[in-house]
Amino acid sequence: MVRRRSQPKAADRAGKAWDGRFREKTHQLVEAFTRSVMVDGRLYAEDIAGSIAHCKTLAKAKILTETETRKIIRGLETVKIELDRGKFKFTPQDEDIHMAIERRLTELIGPLGGKLHTGRSRNDQVALDIRLYLRTQLDKLQSQLVGMQRVLVAKAGENRTVIMPGYTHLQRAQPVLFAHHLLAYVEMLERDKGRLRDARSRVNVMPLGSGALAGTNYPINRQYTAELLNFPAVTANSMDAVSDRDFTIEVASALSIVMMHLSRLSEELILWASQEFQFVDLPDAFCTGSSMMPQKKNPDIPELVRGKTGRVYGHLLNLLTLLKALPLTYNRDLQEDKPSLFDALDTVASSLEVMTELMRHIRVNHETLARALQGGGLLATELADYLVMKGVPFREAHGITGRIVRAALDQGRDITDLSLETLQGYSGRIAQDVFTRLTAVAAIDRKGQIGGTARAQVAQRIKKLEKLLS
């Protein structure tokens, strides 16, 4: 006699949504390995907002009665209050935040809670929650970028007449305004804002109603759901909607570029605050000391931002690798998109916050910057351009100036220390008026075209930015 395998009682199993298909309960190792609620728990507000919109859509389609709709929405609101207040009790069987909320809703309102998932899959539910969450986070990041821009513009305004050496190849090149240097980062952050806005436009498409992959059998109005959730458009292909994560890659790419810009600024602050440069003093409250060397003042914040940049880059690569070989449609691999995405968002947000405050409190060492303008042939290009204005071809002027610089260096002097007679020994085109050109202020103010470092141009740009960022 062949014994039939006994069917496990429902109470013996974990209460999974798919219990009807399986004879065995989920192994505890699988429970632990697949559990993601500790990561996706932050999506609870978005999950509940999406569930309320879905509930209203089901009601509009006459799938739920008005009474059922009210009870479900009240139950969801109660669950949200519990989560907001930290009183929600998770169980070991709560695989993710979506099932945890549904489980608690059913505890509160009974079997009616099971009707909420009609016409919906976790596939389109998760896709919706991530998009809702990203909209909010991208808006916050754009606001943070504006905040940092304001600080940089204010710091530029405070130091609008301060001149410093500009660098190429980390070698002194030409004089520039310190304010002009800071405003370069304002322009970078402006492009960062544009990239985040652009990414947000592709995030802002509503996937709910796509079902598991093929759509839904119920007569739901997806446009109505989109209106409830403030989406301007709905996804046009259900298979794409549930498996699409390229918007997370785009966001991670934009975040990586933000971090790259912060890292460049960090590197300059580290250099400028060193004893070799001494261009700026970093605030004590944003530095640390050494456990061994009492004299040390370490620029830990910009160093950490520089280090965390690689971390965000890694998240971008992880998302690209995660998606590169996935067949349509949903695959469980996609659960791994959230740790990378969330940590990249958190890292950029915290980096922007701390760097904004750091920049607000840095002190610029005017005297050190003034000394850095002396020597090194910083005005050599001015001399070459002077010769060009006197009719000398640029290449010839470049060669003449190079010989003058070489002679000055051999004597341990700067070209501005050379006499008119000495200069005329290299070119008869040089006259007394050359000395009006060979000053840092003159060099600055001759760069008066749009985007140049002239004092008038920089002052005008500061004024415009103050208005734009107000």
Secondary structure, DSSP 8 states (H G I E B T S, - for coil): ---------GGGS---TTGGG-SS---HHHHHHH--HHHHGGGHHHHHHHHHHHHHHHHHTTSS-HHHHHHHHHHHHHHHHHHHTT-----TT--SHHHHHHHHHHHHHGGGGGGTTTT--HHHHHHHHHHHHHHHHHHHHHHHHHHHHHHHHHHHHHTTT-EEEEEETTEEEEEEEHHHHHHHHHHHHHHHHHHHHHHHHHH--B-TT-TTTT--SS---HHHHHHHTT-S-B-S-HHHHHH--HHHHHHHHHHHHHHHHHHHHHHHHHHHTSTTT--EE--GGG-B--SS-TT--B-HHHHHHHHHHHHHHHHHHHHHHHHTT--SS--GGGGGHHHHHHHHHHHHHHHHHHHHHHHHH-EE-HHHHHHHTSSTTTTHHHHHHHHHHTT--HHHHHHHHHHHHHHHHHTT--GGGS-HHHHHTT-TT--TTHHHHSSHHHHHHT--STT---HHHHHHHHHHHHHHH-
